[in-house]
Amino acid sequence: MKSKIFVIYCVILFIENSLQFSNSEICSDIVAQNDLNQAQIGRAPISIDVQTGIIARSTISVTIRANENFQFEGFEIQARTQDGEIIGRFQSSDEINLVKCYGKIDTVAIHANDNLKTKVQLLWEAPDVNENLIFYFVVTVVESFDKFWIQQRSSLNVILPNNDQLPNENLSKDEISIHNDDNEIDIYNGCSETKSCFGIPNFCFRGRNCHTLMTVTFNEENDLFTFEFLSTRFSNNQNYVSGGVSLSPSMGAASVIECVRFPTGQVNAYASWTLGTTAAQRGIVDQNLINITHGSLIDGRIYCKVDRVPSGAVNTQGTDFDLRNTEFYLLIASGTNVAGNAVGYHDINAVVSVNTVLLTTPTEVFGFEMTVSPLLLIHGSFMIVAWIGLTSIGIVMARHFKSSWQNKKTCGKDIWFTYHVICMCMTWALTLAGFIIIFIDTGEFHTSVHSILGCFVLALSFIQPIGAIFRPGPKDNSRPLFNWMHKAFGNITHLLAIITIFYAVGLPRALLPQYTMYVLVAFVVFYLFMHIIFNSIDICGKMRVEKSLGVGESKSTPYNVLQKTLLGLFVIVILLFVIGLLLIFNLDISD
């Protein structure tokens, strides 16, 4: 028995890793622990009942009460102000042990035995204050050695100076309406009865433990739809949670509501629109479509409640979504990236409902993780291989290795020329195939920077081989001009292709993690750096030839071994970039 008590007590100490030791004093700062993955996610199956009407220096009753069919072995409880200061003191009893915290005695209460409990009642003495003090109780509860919950907060309460009235007679409406936990918001109440609920993971609202949650309620009296959003708890950098409706199971043509947290702590909501080829856009949406009625942070989680009109043009293109009479797919997503007037890639989670839903009929919604269409995967893979891999190698071969394999032929042509033609022909074929595949996938042309640049790249890809077929002879007077134009068009096409790939990173349909941008930047830096190295070797080689043999007396390349060694390194690194980007795009490797 004693050993089991010790184990449970150690669990509490372990999960609250901000324990501090000073002169045998133990203080656990569970408020700061908001990213412990080993703890259970969501609300513990308990309630924290606090006696109302708190006066300075008065003693009140605090009860930790287990929900139906739940029992717990261990607990810890303390009181904290909104600034994190620990306050008050608990009175001793046979059921609890008291701990000294930051020099303040009896400020933390823990279990005295490992008996299964359904209710623990404690007496707590409020501190002496000269003005209204807002605070809450925070509890850790242990069901078993490997199952426990931390940061379980009571609703906010107020301590009044001795001569003041009770809170409900003295505080302003704004002060009384301050809330700070899920139960106070009641976002889970009414799921499938009065509202439709869609959460991550599936059916998490049944246990009130959703990572991310969207609910929709139709209010017949005022003819409005009320959307509520609650974001992921264990993400320090989370900046938005969003959700919306779409006629297809994708981000394309979706009417979205964004619930966004600002650095100041303010939470606001915006209406936006996704075309599937660009990030969510607010500028083309009438913001009068929605009205935020509540926005706040709840234990670090983003919460907002938004009313939306049932029909009307949702963007400047005149698109109308009739929420009363049309069934839609539901979408929910959350992420860390907020830039300017838009939210970025949903790098935390994103789910679309399996079936369409009529929002006037409350229901439980089942979803699956958004995936990229197979044709889009093929399109992206073709472009990565073509423009990151083949073109980079082909251009380097033509630019720097024309004299590296003298008197050696492949298929009757110089080695550099053979490999250059192979790389560029494969690039042309993959680009054409990729264009056809993506057109089959979308069924129409979507106007975006990515698609417009892609069309330019395709057109230039046709010009290059046609020009090469009709190139002048080696001794023709116009050959130097052709060489210059061919080189210029090739570099311009390659540059536009890389820029086009950069613009693909932000496309909602691509579902690419934001760090893809850094991989592309690293590729560009490496590619330019190697060109500088090869150019430097070319210049040094020419200077050496001119010095030793005279200008034009030899076509041999000094530093030939060094060049070929660096070429091998260049090809290997380029292949690694190609493989890495293919894995990111096809496997969605996340942080």
Disulfide bonds with the S-S distance in Angstrom:
Cys27-Cys101 1.99
Cys191-Cys197 1.94
Cys204-Cys210 1.96
Cys259-Cys304 2.24
